[in-house]
Amino acid sequence: MSVATAIKLINPNANFVVENNDVTKITWSAGTTPISQSDINAKLSEADALDSEKFTKKQTNRTNAIAKLKALGLTEDEINHLILTA
């Protein structure tokens, strides 16, 4: 997630410019109350954790789907073809 996205999740009305996606290079404008670097970093960490959780769930679902296809009698080649063309 970008620093800008994290800021907008914290304050959807924030006006700012971020240089090079760097949390230390934020220029706040239009009277926006600055958000602390620690709050922005916390939001970034939260997003990373959610992304990791989504990835794990996706991998678990994939593994379960492959096991079900094998139980139905599909070969490895047939399963791989289905995965590549899906």
C-alpha positions, 0 to 999 in steps of 0.5 A, spaced: 500 500 500 502 506 498 503 512 503 498 516 500 493 510 500 494 509 508 493 517 509 486 517 505 484 511 509 486 515 516 483 521 513 479 521 507 479 529 506 486 530 507 490 534 502 497 533 501 503 531 497 508 525 498 514 525 495 517 518 493 512 514 497 516 516 503 513 517 510 518 522 512 516 527 505 509 529 506 507 536 505 500 537 508 496 543 505 489 546 505 489 546 513 489 539 513 492 536 520 498 532 519 498 525 521 503 522 525 509 518 521 507 512 527 500 512 525 501 512 518 506 506 519 501 503 523 496 503 517 501 500 513 503 495 517 495 493 518 495 493 510 501 488 510 498 484 515 491 483 511 495 482 504 498 476 508 492 474 510 488 474 504 494 471 500 494 465 505 487 464 504 488 464 497 493 459 497 489 454 502 483 455 497 487 453 491 490 447 495 483 445 497 481 446 490 486 441 487 485 436 492 478 436 490 479 435 483 484 429 485 478 426 489 474 427 482 479 423 478 483 428 474 490 428 473 496 432 475 496 435 467 488 436 467 489 440 473 495 444 471 491 445 465 485 448 468 489 452 473 493 455 467 487 457 463 482 459 469 
